[in-house]
Amino acid sequence: MSQNNRIFDDLGRLMNEAAGVADGVRREVETAVKSQTQRFVADMDLVKREDFDALRELVQVQGEEIDALRQELAALKAEPKAKTKST
């Protein structure tokens, strides 16, 4: 009976060690994959989301300014024609 308990104790200890090793391997693989992913993304030279949002907002504001300037230019172009017709 004592021999069976020792076998089960050894088996339990072996399983615990295997679980610890597996956990270590899992963490090592996660670290390797994470570093490779970061290197891949860095090599792609992607823009950060904050920079993209700031640029999009700037372009939108400039588009509105361009529309206002086009309307102002159209009004200025139409003004001499109105003066020419009235004289």
C-alpha positions as CSV (number, residue, x, y, z in Angstrom):
1,M,0.0,0.0,0.0
2,S,2.9,2.3,0.9
3,Q,4.4,1.6,-2.5
4,N,1.2,2.6,-4.3
5,N,1.0,5.9,-2.3
6,R,4.6,6.7,-3.3
7,I,3.9,6.1,-6.9
8,F,0.9,8.4,-6.8
9,D,2.9,11.0,-4.9
10,D,5.6,10.8,-7.6
11,L,3.1,10.9,-10.3
12,G,1.4,14.0,-8.8
13,R,4.7,15.7,-8.3
14,L,5.6,15.0,-12.0
15,M,2.3,16.3,-13.2
16,N,2.8,19.5,-11.2
17,E,6.3,20.0,-12.6
18,A,5.0,19.4,-16.1
19,A,2.2,22.0,-15.6
20,G,4.9,24.5,-14.4
21,V,7.0,23.8,-17.4
22,A,4.0,24.1,-19.7
23,D,3.1,27.4,-18.1
24,G,6.7,28.6,-18.6
25,V,6.7,27.5,-22.3
26,R,3.3,29.3,-22.8
27,R,4.7,32.5,-21.3
28,E,7.8,32.2,-23.5
29,V,5.8,31.7,-26.6
30,E,3.5,34.6,-25.8
31,T,6.6,36.9,-25.3
32,A,8.1,35.7,-28.6
33,V,4.9,36.2,-30.5
34,K,4.3,39.6,-29.0
35,S,7.8,40.8,-29.8
36,Q,7.5,39.5,-33.4
37,T,4.2,41.2,-33.8
38,Q,5.5,44.5,-32.5
39,R,8.5,44.3,-34.9
40,F,6.2,43.5,-37.8
41,V,3.9,46.5,-37.0
42,A,6.9,48.8,-36.6
43,D,8.3,47.7,-40.0
44,M,5.0,48.5,-41.6
45,D,5.4,52.2,-40.6
46,L,1.8,52.6,-39.6
47,V,0.3,55.8,-38.3
48,K,-0.9,56.1,-34.8
49,R,-4.7,56.4,-34.3
50,E,-4.3,59.7,-32.5
51,D,-2.3,61.2,-35.3
52,F,-4.8,60.0,-37.9
53,D,-7.7,61.5,-36.0
54,A,-5.9,64.8,-35.6
55,L,-5.1,64.9,-39.3
56,R,-8.7,64.0,-40.3
57,E,-10.0,66.8,-38.1
58,L,-7.5,69.3,-39.7
59,V,-8.5,68.2,-43.2
60,Q,-12.2,68.6,-42.4
61,V,-11.6,72.1,-41.1
62,Q,-9.6,73.0,-44.1
63,G,-12.2,71.6,-46.4
64,E,-14.8,73.9,-44.8
65,E,-12.5,76.9,-45.2
66,I,-11.9,76.0,-48.8
67,D,-15.7,75.8,-49.4
68,A,-16.2,79.2,-47.8
69,L,-13.4,80.7,-49.9
70,R,-14.9,79.3,-53.1
71,Q,-18.2,80.9,-52.2
72,E,-16.5,84.2,-51.5
73,L,-14.6,84.0,-54.8
74,A,-17.8,83.2,-56.7
75,A,-19.5,86.2,-55.1
76,L,-16.5,88.5,-56.0
77,K,-16.6,87.2,-59.6
78,A,-20.3,87.8,-59.8
79,E,-20.0,91.3,-58.4
80,P,-18.2,92.9,-61.4
81,K,-20.8,91.4,-63.8
82,A,-23.6,93.0,-61.8
83,K,-21.8,96.4,-61.9
84,T,-21.3,96.0,-65.7
85,K,-25.0,95.3,-66.3
86,S,-26.1,98.3,-64.2
87,T,-23.9,100.8,-66.0
